[in-house]
């Protein structure tokens, strides 16, 4: 499983490296001698194609906390890439169920690695439609952990405490809106 995670991480790093500025000219250096930061895949402007996972989440009033967390963890470009990805996207109400101060603590720069681990525990590298999520299935996540799927009478739950409440197709995978935040088990 660690090899699988290493391959996923290396692949994502290569994808990120390939997603720099696609214009023919490099940005001019400022008078201070520094260049503007290169924008990643999430900065690509495309109003004609089906939206990707981050664009769908950014357009949802129920996912502002998730989008802020993705930005704080510098993970927005990763889930903007081609994928396919399955993202279990907690609603704002799901984040509100966490102990007070948890989100505020996680988005601090010094907690970026922990936040990224939690966010990666919500991402599978493949596209899993609801009918593919079978009862008893263990789904490998981008952080190397596993999520246990229960599917009883069409009600899909994750780790016994988070329920899929909606499913939205995206250009680079699928979003399952969930009513709970998945926390990786302690090592």
Secondary structure, 3 states (H helix, E strand, C coil): CHHHHHHHHHHHHHHHHHCCCCCCCCCCCCCCCCCCCCCCHHHCCCCCCCCCHHHHHHCCHHHHHHHHHHHHCCCCCHHHCCCCEEEEEECHHHHHCCCCCHHHHHCCHHHHHHHHHHHHCCEECCCCCHHHCCCCCEEECCCCCEEEEEEECCEEEECCCEEEEEEEEECCEEEEEECCCCCCCCC
